[in-house]
């Protein structure tokens, strides 16, 4: 990891000639900042280190009103079942944090059942069987992933479609910055 070097105002003053160590710091500090080196200011880190979930800061968004068709299943006389990940919904925490997962579910079809799951590390932690606006707070450890999974089943001739819109992950950046 690159070392962060504090620079005094005099080291980069107007009309001054920078020393070799000042030029090295000017080269290395942006890298140290991006790596989160000790002593470097935090830019995104504060939002990711959030200890409470809220709608203050958007960490991840698929797109405003972008429809993600999870899948459609059409049954025959024997029925049918389909399940799968919602592509583009996975979020991996860089550090321990608490986030809020928000989305809108639309379920259409004349027969069958549908369930949308929030999954942390491939384990279902919350499920929804009706459409509407959804919101759920999730605690993640560094490296853990959260995403959406859905399944539908039809027992007779018919169809069932699950669509996801307004998907976003938010956190309370203000509490993290003050902390």
Backbone bond lengths (Angstrom), bond angles and torsions (degrees), N, CA, C in turn:
res aa  C-N    CA-C-N  psi(-1)  N-CA   C-N-CA  omega(-1)  CA-C   N-CA-C  phi
1 X - - - 1.448 - - 1.527 108.35 -
2 X 1.313 116.43 139.17 1.459 122.90 -178.97 1.527 109.99 -72.20
3 X 1.323 116.96 142.51 1.464 122.30 -178.52 1.524 110.58 -84.35
4 X 1.346 116.41 134.78 1.457 122.30 175.33 1.523 108.10 -84.27
5 X 1.339 116.87 135.60 1.462 122.11 177.54 1.519 109.21 -122.45
6 X 1.337 116.54 122.30 1.461 120.70 175.37 1.521 108.86 -70.02
7 X 1.310 116.88 137.34 1.462 122.22 178.80 1.525 109.24 -114.52
8 X 1.310 116.15 130.43 1.466 120.15 177.44 1.523 109.21 -78.99
9 X 1.330 116.24 160.29 1.464 120.61 178.37 1.526 110.09 -61.36
10 X 1.318 117.26 -34.41 1.452 120.84 -179.95 1.524 113.31 -67.18
11 X 1.341 116.80 -29.93 1.465 120.70 -178.43 1.523 112.16 -70.11
12 X 1.309 117.07 -22.02 1.466 120.70 -178.99 1.531 110.95 -125.83
13 X 1.342 116.99 26.90 1.465 122.61 -177.04 1.515 112.65 -68.88
14 X 1.311 115.00 157.14 1.461 122.01 179.17 1.532 109.03 -64.42
15 X 1.321 116.09 131.36 1.452 121.95 177.05 1.521 113.90 83.77
16 X 1.324 117.81 -7.92 1.455 120.96 179.64 1.523 111.11 -81.75
17 X 1.306 115.09 159.66 1.461 120.78 175.83 1.520 106.72 -103.84
18 X 1.339 118.00 116.13 1.468 119.65 -176.18 1.532 111.14 -69.04
19 X 1.330 114.63 142.58 1.464 120.33 176.84 1.528 109.28 -77.51
20 X 1.315 114.97 169.64 1.464 120.07 177.84 1.518 112.11 -60.56
21 X 1.347 117.29 -38.55 1.475 119.84 179.59 1.520 111.42 -68.92
22 X 1.354 117.37 -31.66 1.472 120.41 176.68 1.523 110.43 -67.60
23 X 1.317 116.63 -43.54 1.465 120.59 179.03 1.533 110.15 -64.60
24 X 1.324 117.30 -39.92 1.468 120.58 177.19 1.526 110.44 -62.19
25 X 1.339 116.52 -42.56 1.472 120.07 178.80 1.526 110.82 -64.43
26 X 1.332 116.45 -39.68 1.469 119.11 178.26 1.528 111.30 -64.02
27 X 1.320 116.27 -31.78 1.468 120.72 176.74 1.535 111.01 -75.29
28 X 1.334 117.79 -44.69 1.461 122.10 -171.93 1.524 114.64 -84.29
29 X 1.340 118.04 -30.01 1.467 119.67 -174.20 1.531 114.19 -59.64
30 X 1.336 120.90 -41.00 1.475 118.20 177.37 1.535 112.44 -60.66
31 X 1.333 116.21 -35.16 1.467 119.85 177.71 1.522 109.98 -68.95
32 X 1.339 116.55 -45.47 1.466 121.10 178.78 1.524 110.61 -60.54
33 X 1.323 116.87 -38.02 1.456 121.90 177.87 1.528 110.77 -61.90
34 X 1.328 116.26 -47.37 1.471 120.86 179.96 1.521 112.07 -65.19
35 X 1.323 117.09 -34.21 1.466 121.26 -179.55 1.519 112.87 -79.95
36 X 1.331 117.53 -12.93 1.458 120.57 -177.53 1.518 112.41 73.94
37 X 1.326 117.05 34.45 1.458 121.73 -179.04 1.523 111.41 -60.92
38 X 1.318 116.14 155.03 1.460 122.37 178.69 1.519 109.81 -57.58
39 X 1.333 116.82 130.45 1.453 122.73 179.76 1.511 114.38 89.73
40 X 1.324 117.79 -17.64 1.465 120.75 179.97 1.528 110.19 -75.66
41 X 1.335 117.46 143.21 1.472 119.53 176.42 1.524 110.90 -61.35
42 X 1.305 116.23 150.79 1.461 121.82 177.95 1.514 109.18 -97.49
43 X 1.333 115.82 132.14 1.460 119.95 176.06 1.519 108.92 -108.29
44 X 1.321 118.17 -67.81 1.457 121.86 179.56 1.512 110.50 -85.58
45 X 1.311 117.33 -25.67 1.457 121.52 -176.52 1.508 113.78 -53.24
46 X 1.323 118.00 -37.07 1.456 120.57 -178.59 1.522 111.47 -62.19
47 X 1.318 117.09 -39.76 1.457 119.55 -179.36 1.520 110.77 -71.34
48 X 1.328 116.45 -36.73 1.450 119.52 -178.32 1.521 111.41 -73.99
49 X 1.330 117.28 -28.70 1.456 121.56 179.91 1.528 112.16 -81.03
50 X 1.314 117.89 10.69 1.453 121.24 -176.50 1.525 110.97 -54.77
51 X 1.337 115.11 134.75 1.463 120.48 179.96 1.514 112.29 -99.35
52 X 1.319 117.69 -7.42 1.462 121.38 175.21 1.524 109.03 -134.62
53 X 1.312 115.50 145.77 1.463 120.45 177.52 1.521 109.15 -86.30
54 X 1.300 116.49 141.84 1.463 121.81 177.37 1.521 107.49 -164.54
55 X 1.313 116.30 -178.79 1.460 120.98 179.93 1.520 111.86 -99.79
56 X 1.330 117.80 17.53 1.455 122.27 -174.22 1.518 113.30 -67.16
57 X 1.326 118.07 -41.48 1.460 121.61 -172.86 1.521 109.23 -137.78
58 X 1.324 117.34 128.03 1.458 121.57 179.10 1.527 108.80 -85.13
59 X 1.331 116.56 118.10 1.457 121.68 177.91 1.520 111.45 -87.62
60 X 1.333 116.84 -31.39 1.467 120.97 -174.29 1.516 108.31 -155.59
61 X 1.329 117.06 135.42 1.460 120.39 177.55 1.515 108.12 -147.63
62 X 1.324 116.16 133.36 1.462 120.40 178.00 1.515 109.99 -73.38
63 X 1.292 118.24 -35.53 1.457 122.32 -179.13 1.517 108.62 152.75
64 X 1.303 116.29 140.21 1.454 119.51 -178.67 1.519 108.78 -67.97
65 X 1.307 115.16 123.52 1.468 123.05 179.51 1.518 113.51 57.99
66 X 1.322 118.10 24.04 1.456 121.31 173.76 1.519 107.78 -81.99
67 X 1.303 117.13 123.81 1.464 120.78 -178.87 1.521 109.75 -83.77
68 X 1.316 115.96 126.24 1.459 121.61 172.46 1.518 106.49 -108.81
69 X 1.300 116.66 103.24 1.458 119.41 177.60 1.516 108.84 -70.87
70 X 1.315 117.06 110.89 1.460 118.79 -179.02 1.514 109.21 -66.13
71 X 1.301 117.26 -50.74 1.451 121.27 173.72 1.518 108.99 177.02
72 X 1.287 115.19 167.10 1.458 122.43 173.30 1.513 107.05 -128.78
73 X 1.319 116.31 142.29 1.462 120.80 177.63 1.520 107.85 -127.04
74 X 1.314 116.09 136.64 1.453 121.63 177.79 1.523 108.21 -120.42
75 X 1.315 115.88 125.63 1.454 120.15 -177.66 1.518 111.99 -89.76
76 X 1.305 115.03 155.28 1.457 121.61 172.85 1.514 105.81 -113.10
77 X 1.292 117.79 -161.66 1.468 119.36 179.95 1.514 111.57 -59.53
78 X 1.320 117.08 -31.38 1.460 120.35 -179.82 1.508 113.60 -88.19
79 X 1.317 117.81 -5.83 1.452 120.81 -178.81 1.507 111.25 86.72
80 X 1.303 116.71 -178.68 1.451 120.57 -179.80 1.510 110.92 -163.97
81 X 1.319 116.20 156.58 1.458 122.70 177.90 1.524 108.49 -137.64
82 X 1.318 115.97 141.65 1.462 120.48 175.96 1.510 108.71 -141.58
83 X 1.325 116.88 147.14 1.454 120.82 176.11 1.515 109.07 -150.53
84 X 1.325 116.41 158.55 1.454 118.83 178.92 1.503 113.23 176.61
85 X 1.334 115.29 164.93 1.461 122.51 176.45 1.516 109.75 -72.34
86 X 1.317 116.60 147.12 1.453 121.44 170.39 1.515 106.35 -83.66
87 X 1.308 117.18 106.99 1.458 122.52 -176.05 1.526 109.84 -59.34
88 X 1.316 116.29 133.60 1.458 120.93 177.78 1.505 114.98 88.68
89 X 1.339 118.46 5.62 1.462 119.26 -178.76 1.516 113.41 -101.56
90 X 1.319 119.10 -3.65 1.458 119.70 -176.65 1.523 111.99 -77.19
91 X 1.319 115.35 136.76 1.458 123.64 179.00 1.513 107.33 -131.94
92 X 1.339 117.18 128.39 1.457 121.67 179.18 1.518 109.23 -110.87
93 X 1.336 115.98 128.35 1.465 121.46 179.47 1.522 109.80 -76.04
94 X 1.312 116.69 134.69 1.453 120.96 175.78 1.529 111.32 -82.24
95 X 1.338 115.99 -29.04 1.464 122.78 179.02 1.519 107.86 -142.15
96 X 1.328 117.97 170.92 1.463 121.46 175.69 1.523 109.01 -58.11
97 X 1.350 117.06 134.18 1.460 120.03 -178.94 1.528 110.44 -162.11
98 X 1.331 114.98 169.44 1.460 122.80 172.92 1.527 106.29 -121.05
99 X 1.318 116.80 126.31 1.461 121.75 -177.27 1.523 110.31 -124.74
100 X 1.302 116.31 165.75 1.467 122.41 173.82 1.523 107.82 -117.68
101 X 1.321 116.32 124.48 1.467 122.99 176.72 1.524 106.85 -97.23
102 X 1.342 116.55 124.70 1.462 121.21 -178.11 1.526 109.60 -130.80
103 X 1.331 115.86 141.05 1.452 120.08 177.87 1.516 109.34 -167.22
104 X 1.325 115.62 167.74 1.453 122.45 175.72 1.520 107.60 -117.76
105 X 1.329 115.75 132.47 1.454 121.90 180.00 1.524 109.18 -111.14
106 X 1.321 115.86 134.41 1.459 121.90 171.79 1.522 106.95 -122.06
107 X 1.324 116.28 124.55 1.464 122.06 179.10 1.517 107.48 -118.13
108 X 1.327 115.84 123.09 1.461 120.19 178.96 1.519 109.63 -125.98
109 X 1.289 115.40 156.26 1.459 121.18 178.29 1.509 110.03 138.84
110 X 1.311 115.23 160.36 1.461 119.72 -174.20 1.522 113.82 -100.20
111 X 1.312 118.84 -12.36 1.463 120.02 179.25 1.521 109.65 -144.06
112 X 1.305 117.43 161.66 1.454 121.86 171.55 1.508 114.59 94.69
113 X 1.330 114.73 -171.12 1.459 122.67 -178.87 1.525 109.38 -132.13
114 X 1.321 115.64 154.11 1.464 121.19 176.54 1.524 108.93 -140.30
115 X 1.316 116.07 144.26 1.453 122.09 177.21 1.524 108.69 -137.82
116 X 1.333 116.14 134.47 1.466 121.98 173.52 1.523 106.64 -110.88
117 X 1.325 115.97 130.61 1.462 121.89 -177.89 1.520 110.68 -114.55
118 X 1.326 116.45 143.60 1.461 121.41 164.21 1.521 104.64 -94.91
119 X 1.344 115.84 127.45 1.463 120.76 -177.80 1.517 110.39 -119.04
120 X 1.327 114.66 133.95 1.462 121.41 170.83 1.513 106.46 -112.90
121 X 1.337 116.08 119.64 1.468 120.88 -179.80 1.534 111.44 52.26
122 X 1.328 117.07 45.91 1.470 124.84 177.06 1.515 114.24 66.88
123 X 1.337 118.15 14.03 1.465 122.24 176.53 1.527 108.43 -112.80
124 X 1.329 116.75 128.21 1.464 120.84 178.83 1.522 109.57 -66.23
125 X 1.351 116.87 126.20 1.460 119.96 178.03 1.529 112.00 -116.05
126 X 1.336 117.56 -13.70 1.454 121.76 177.01 1.521 108.30 -158.55
127 X 1.336 116.86 144.64 1.466 119.55 179.05 1.522 110.42 -135.36
128 X 1.341 114.96 152.02 1.456 122.52 179.49 1.528 108.42 -135.11
129 X 1.331 116.99 133.09 1.464 121.39 179.59 1.527 112.24 -114.05
130 X 1.321 116.92 2.40 1.461 121.19 178.12 1.520 109.33 -126.45
131 X 1.306 115.87 159.51 1.446 121.02 177.39 1.519 111.02 -77.10
132 X 1.336 115.46 173.51 1.456 121.11 177.17 1.517 112.17 125.37
133 X 1.335 115.59 -176.21 1.459 122.12 178.90 1.524 109.14 -80.61
134 X 1.329 116.68 131.18 1.461 122.12 -176.58 1.528 109.30 -122.48
135 X 1.336 115.73 147.64 1.450 122.29 178.56 1.520 108.33 -151.06
136 X 1.349 116.87 132.62 1.463 120.38 -178.30 1.530 109.14 -150.82
137 X 1.333 116.47 131.93 1.457 121.65 179.60 1.527 110.32 -88.73
138 X 1.334 116.22 135.37 1.460 122.39 -175.15 1.527 109.50 -129.84
139 X 1.328 116.59 132.08 1.458 121.77 173.02 1.525 107.90 -95.18
140 X 1.334 116.17 126.97 1.453 121.44 -178.87 1.521 110.46 -122.09
141 X 1.309 116.20 141.86 1.463 122.06 170.05 1.530 107.44 -90.10
142 X 1.314 116.06 159.19 1.465 120.39 178.54 1.519 109.95 -53.26
143 X 1.333 116.19 129.98 1.460 121.72 178.59 1.513 114.83 91.00
144 X 1.338 118.21 -12.96 1.466 119.87 179.17 1.526 110.66 -76.71
145 X 1.327 114.87 151.42 1.458 122.14 -177.32 1.524 109.79 -119.07
146 X 1.321 116.00 141.67 1.457 122.36 173.58 1.529 107.34 -123.50
147 X 1.327 116.25 145.90 1.458 121.17 179.07 1.516 110.01 -163.39
148 X 1.314 116.25 -177.38 1.467 121.89 -178.82 1.521 110.24 -112.46
149 X 1.320 115.18 146.61 1.455 124.16 179.37 1.515 105.96 -137.34
150 X 1.295 116.98 145.96 1.462 119.35 179.18 1.516 110.63 -141.45
151 X 1.333 114.90 155.31 1.459 119.95 174.00 1.514 109.05 -147.06
152 X 1.304 114.75 148.77 1.461 121.95 176.89 1.512 108.74 -138.23
153 X 1.311 114.51 151.18 1.463 120.19 177.00 1.523 108.94 -140.73
154 X 1.309 115.71 141.85 1.463 121.42 171.84 1.521 106.92 -125.44
155 X 1.312 115.59 134.05 1.460 119.38 -176.43 1.524 112.76 -95.42
156 X 1.307 116.99 -16.15 1.461 121.12 178.54 1.522 108.14 -135.55
157 X 1.296 116.83 -175.46 1.461 120.39 177.72 1.527 108.85 -58.26
158 X 1.298 116.73 129.80 1.466 121.48 -179.26 1.506 110.07 160.07
159 X 1.301 115.87 -171.93 1.464 119.44 -179.46 1.518 109.88 -145.88
160 X 1.313 114.56 162.46 1.460 121.59 -179.39 1.529 107.38 -149.80
161 X 1.319 117.91 130.11 1.455 122.02 179.88 1.525 109.83 -129.62
162 X 1.333 116.37 135.33 1.454 122.95 176.42 1.525 107.64 -115.37
163 X 1.344 116.65 127.34 1.458 121.41 178.96 1.521 109.10 -126.09
164 X 1.331 116.01 140.75 1.457 123.04 -178.70 1.521 109.37 -116.54
165 X 1.339 117.78 132.28 1.465 122.50 174.69 1.526 109.00 -135.15
166 X 1.320 116.22 168.88 1.468 123.58 175.82 1.520 113.49 54.88
167 X 1.329 117.65 36.14 1.465 120.81 -178.59 1.520 110.74 -76.87
168 X 1.336 116.06 127.32 1.457 120.61 177.82 1.525 110.55 -155.89
169 X 1.318 114.70 156.82 1.457 121.88 175.72 1.518 106.36 -122.35
170 X 1.334 116.40 127.77 1.456 121.26 -175.78 1.529 110.39 -126.50
171 X 1.335 115.62 163.22 1.460 121.76 176.42 1.519 108.32 -148.98
172 X 1.333 115.82 168.11 1.460 122.00 -179.93 1.519 108.79 -94.96
173 X 1.332 115.88 90.98 1.467 118.90 -177.91 1.527 111.46 -69.24
174 X 1.329 118.76 -31.17 1.458 120.00 -175.49 1.523 112.06 -64.09
175 X 1.334 118.23 -37.44 1.463 119.33 179.40 1.521 110.62 -70.48
176 X 1.335 116.91 -33.07 1.451 120.30 -179.77 1.527 110.73 -70.80
177 X 1.331 117.08 -37.83 1.456 120.08 -178.63 1.527 110.04 -68.47
178 X 1.337 117.33 -40.69 1.470 120.78 179.71 1.520 111.27 -70.05
179 X 1.372 115.85 -31.10 1.463 120.50 -175.26 1.486 111.32 -67.17
